[in-house]
């Protein structure tokens, strides 16, 4: 997306801004200013990448936690009771059948 003010920027306006910048900051300071602006942008982008990675990691951990909470409890139960007897499989909406 182009900012509306950039749409009216003509070459004359850009040259005028550069001349005004050179007069304000001095010609020798402009490269340093541009370099520091580039370094600031690079640091911002690196921070944004780290934040995106942390968000993805947190989202994955939350997904796994919800998946673990909603997993079937009967998946971890063996078919043998503590007394060594076979336990019948649960039936839907009724639990296990008693003998």
C-alpha positions in Angstrom: 0.0 0.0 0.0 1.3 3.4 -0.9 0.8 6.2 1.6 -1.3 9.0 0.2 1.4 11.6 0.7 3.9 9.4 -1.3 1.5 9.4 -4.2 2.0 13.2 -4.7 5.8 13.0 -4.3 7.3 14.3 -7.5 11.0 14.3 -8.3 11.1 18.0 -7.6 9.6 17.5 -4.1 12.1 14.7 -3.4 15.0 16.8 -4.5 13.7 19.6 -2.3 13.5 17.4 0.7 17.1 16.1 0.1 18.4 19.7 -0.2 16.5 20.7 3.0 18.0 17.7 4.8 21.5 18.6 3.6 21.1 22.1 4.9 19.6 21.1 8.2 21.9 18.2 9.1 25.0 18.9 7.0 26.2 16.8 4.1 28.7 14.8 6.2 26.0 13.7 8.7 23.4 12.4 6.1 25.2 9.1 5.5 25.5 8.5 9.2 21.8 9.3 9.6 20.8 7.0 6.8 23.1 4.2 8.2 21.6 4.5 11.7 18.0 4.5 10.2 18.9 1.3 8.3 20.3 -0.3 11.5 17.2 0.7 13.4 15.0 -0.9 10.7 17.1 -4.1 10.8 16.8 -4.3 14.6 13.0 -3.8 14.3 12.7 -6.5 11.7 14.8 -8.9 13.8 12.6 -8.2 16.8 9.5 -8.8 14.8 10.8 -12.1 13.6 11.6 -13.2 17.2 8.1 -12.1 18.3 6.5 -14.1 15.4 8.5 -17.2 16.4 7.5 -16.8 20.1 3.9 -16.4 19.1 4.0 -19.6 16.9 5.6 -21.5 19.7 3.0 -20.4 22.2 0.2 -21.2 19.8 1.6 -24.7 19.2 2.0 -25.3 23.0 -1.6 -24.2 23.6 -2.8 -26.5 20.8 -1.0 -29.4 22.3 -2.3 -28.6 25.8 -5.9 -28.5 24.5 -5.4 -31.7 22.5 -4.0 -33.4 25.7 -7.0 -32.1 27.8 -9.5 -33.4 25.3 -7.9 -36.7 24.6 -9.9 -39.9 25.4 -9.2 -41.0 29.0 -9.9 -44.6 28.1 -6.8 -44.6 25.8 -4.6 -45.0 28.8 -6.6 -47.7 30.5 -5.8 -51.4 30.0 -8.5 -54.0 29.5 -7.5 -55.8 32.8 -8.7 -54.7 36.2 -6.5 -54.7 39.4 -7.9 -58.1 40.3 -6.7 -59.5 37.0 -10.2 -59.9 35.5 -11.0 -58.7 32.0 -13.0 -55.5 31.9 -15.5 -55.1 29.1 -15.1 -52.3 26.7 -17.3 -49.2 27.4 -20.4 -48.8 25.4 -21.5 -45.4 24.2 -23.5 -43.3 26.7 -23.6 -46.2 29.2 -20.1 -46.8 30.5 -19.0 -50.4 31.1 -21.5 -53.1 31.4 -21.6 -54.9 34.7 -21.7 -58.7 34.8 
